[in-house]
Structure formats: C-alpha cells, structure tokens
Amino acid sequence: MIWIAGILGFLVGSAAGALLFKIFRSDEARVKELMLKLQALSEEHESYKSGVHNHFNNSARLLNQLTDSYREVYLHMADGAQSLCPDYISSQLSLPTRDTNPLLSREDSVQGKEKAEDSAAPPLDYATRSSPDQKGNLAEDFGLDKKQTDA
C-alpha cells in the first residue's frame, strides 16, 4: 500500500510540475517576454531618435546665430575701416558687393545659387567629332594605329 501511495504521489507531483513548467516556461510566456522587450527597445530607440533630432536642430540654430553674429562683426569692422582708415587701406577692406559677399544671408545665397544653376550648361559626356566620318571615342579601334599586314 505504501508503494501505491508513493507512486500516486510521484504521478501527482510530476503532473503538477509539468503544469507549472507549461505555465511559466511555455513558448507563449517567452513570446510575451520578447514582445515586452521589443516594445521597450522600440520606445528607447524612438526616444534616442528624438534626442538626436533635437540635438541637431539646436546645433543648427546655434550655428545660424554664430553666423549672424560673425556677419555683424565683419560688417562693423569693414564699415569702421572705411570710415576710419586711409583710402589705400579702406579700398582693400571695402565692403564686398552683394554678389561676392561670402557672408550673405541664407535667402540671398539660395537666390544666387538659383541664378548660377540657370546659367550653367550641363557637362558633355562625349567628345565632339570634327567630321561625320571620324570614329567616336566609343569605337573599338579609337586611338589605335592600324598596321596593314599582308597575309
């Protein structure tokens, strides 16, 4: 009788252990755990992207302020040189024109680029021929001297 009770206890314990294993270590539990980890990593990644975006926006704003300040100092120094220095020095330090000023505002430089793009011709990707009978650069024997051999 004691053997039967021992075997029965072993079977009940095995069934309970299998059930607990199924509940805590099943594939569904792993999937849930991985989904939570994936969601946390996705949120962390989005937070990182937002931080990088904010950093570069702030950097661009600060660089624009620095450029504006530098432009103001440059213009102040050039204006002071024109009014305070002799003519031979002030002619060298004169204020540049709007077309040659490297410190133009962004709007002015965009307009200048558009004008330059309108007037520029695209580069040619072929060499012009002096006559229609001349072989082009893509011909197999272009630039090679043909030696006539008697066969």
PLY file of the C-alpha trace (Angstrom):
ply
format ascii 1.0
element vertex 151
property float x
property float y
property float z
element edge 150
property int vertex1
property int vertex2
end_header
0.00 0.00 0.00
2.85 2.32 0.73
4.18 1.65 -2.75
0.91 2.70 -4.31
0.82 5.92 -2.28
4.42 6.68 -3.31
3.71 6.06 -7.00
0.49 8.09 -6.81
2.35 10.98 -5.11
5.06 10.81 -7.74
2.49 10.96 -10.57
0.62 13.89 -8.96
3.89 15.74 -8.36
5.01 15.09 -11.96
1.68 16.35 -13.30
1.86 19.48 -11.12
5.48 20.07 -12.19
4.60 19.65 -15.86
1.68 22.05 -15.46
3.81 24.68 -13.71
6.53 24.27 -16.34
3.96 24.73 -19.10
2.62 27.87 -17.44
5.95 29.57 -16.65
8.25 28.28 -19.36
5.97 27.80 -22.32
6.53 29.37 -25.72
3.70 31.78 -25.05
5.47 33.11 -21.97
8.66 33.52 -23.97
6.77 35.30 -26.74
5.17 37.66 -24.22
8.55 38.33 -22.64
10.15 39.00 -26.03
7.27 41.25 -27.10
7.67 43.34 -23.94
11.41 43.55 -24.51
10.87 44.55 -28.15
8.39 47.23 -27.16
10.80 48.63 -24.56
13.63 48.69 -27.11
11.38 50.37 -29.69
10.44 53.07 -27.19
14.10 53.54 -26.27
15.03 53.81 -29.96
12.30 56.39 -30.62
13.47 58.36 -27.60
17.05 58.23 -28.91
15.97 59.38 -32.39
14.02 62.24 -30.85
17.04 63.24 -28.78
19.33 63.21 -31.82
16.80 65.23 -33.82
16.52 67.81 -31.03
20.29 67.98 -30.67
20.88 68.69 -34.35
18.03 71.21 -34.51
19.56 73.05 -31.55
23.03 72.83 -33.13
21.74 74.27 -36.41
20.02 77.12 -34.57
23.19 77.92 -32.62
25.34 77.80 -35.75
22.94 80.17 -37.50
23.21 82.56 -34.55
27.00 82.29 -34.70
26.99 83.03 -38.43
24.74 86.03 -37.94
26.96 87.35 -35.16
30.08 86.85 -37.27
28.40 88.66 -40.18
27.54 91.61 -37.91
31.10 91.82 -36.58
32.55 91.60 -40.09
30.26 94.32 -41.40
31.01 96.50 -38.37
34.77 96.11 -38.88
34.55 96.76 -42.62
32.38 99.83 -42.06
34.78 101.10 -39.41
37.74 100.51 -41.73
36.05 102.54 -44.47
35.36 105.47 -42.20
38.49 105.42 -40.03
41.34 104.18 -42.24
43.11 106.00 -45.09
41.83 105.45 -48.62
44.54 102.99 -49.65
43.67 100.72 -46.69
39.92 101.18 -46.83
39.93 100.23 -50.52
41.48 96.89 -49.54
39.00 96.40 -46.71
35.95 97.70 -48.53
32.60 96.08 -48.09
32.10 93.41 -50.72
29.20 93.67 -53.11
26.10 91.55 -52.71
27.28 89.18 -55.49
30.71 88.49 -54.00
29.88 88.68 -50.30
30.62 85.29 -48.70
28.53 86.29 -45.71
25.21 86.60 -47.46
22.10 85.56 -45.63
20.69 82.15 -46.45
17.91 83.61 -48.59
20.38 85.64 -50.65
22.70 82.69 -51.15
19.82 80.47 -52.30
18.80 83.09 -54.87
22.41 83.33 -56.06
22.63 79.55 -56.45
19.41 79.50 -58.48
20.84 82.16 -60.83
24.07 80.18 -61.22
22.18 76.96 -61.93
20.11 78.67 -64.61
23.18 79.95 -66.45
25.32 76.80 -66.17
25.28 74.34 -69.04
25.43 70.62 -68.30
28.77 68.94 -68.98
29.14 66.98 -72.18
29.66 63.27 -71.72
31.06 62.79 -75.20
33.82 64.26 -77.33
32.82 66.19 -80.41
33.98 64.93 -83.79
35.49 67.17 -86.41
33.77 65.30 -89.26
30.94 62.76 -89.54
33.36 60.17 -90.95
35.63 60.33 -87.90
35.31 57.46 -85.42
33.91 58.36 -82.00
35.51 57.74 -78.62
33.42 54.62 -78.07
34.61 52.88 -81.23
36.64 49.72 -80.63
39.62 50.94 -82.61
39.61 54.57 -81.43
43.13 55.87 -80.96
44.81 52.70 -82.21
47.10 52.78 -85.21
46.15 50.14 -87.73
49.07 48.29 -89.23
48.30 46.72 -92.52
49.82 43.34 -92.82
49.94 41.33 -96.00
48.56 37.90 -95.50
0 1
1 2
2 3
3 4
4 5
5 6
6 7
7 8
8 9
9 10
10 11
11 12
12 13
13 14
14 15
15 16
16 17
17 18
18 19
19 20
20 21
21 22
22 23
23 24
24 25
25 26
26 27
27 28
28 29
29 30
30 31
31 32
32 33
33 34
34 35
35 36
36 37
37 38
38 39
39 40
40 41
41 42
42 43
43 44
44 45
45 46
46 47
47 48
48 49
49 50
50 51
51 52
52 53
53 54
54 55
55 56
56 57
57 58
58 59
59 60
60 61
61 62
62 63
63 64
64 65
65 66
66 67
67 68
68 69
69 70
70 71
71 72
72 73
73 74
74 75
75 76
76 77
77 78
78 79
79 80
80 81
81 82
82 83
83 84
84 85
85 86
86 87
87 88
88 89
89 90
90 91
91 92
92 93
93 94
94 95
95 96
96 97
97 98
98 99
99 100
100 101
101 102
102 103
103 104
104 105
105 106
106 107
107 108
108 109
109 110
110 111
111 112
112 113
113 114
114 115
115 116
116 117
117 118
118 119
119 120
120 121
121 122
122 123
123 124
124 125
125 126
126 127
127 128
128 129
129 130
130 131
131 132
132 133
133 134
134 135
135 136
136 137
137 138
138 139
139 140
140 141
141 142
142 143
143 144
144 145
145 146
146 147
147 148
148 149
149 150
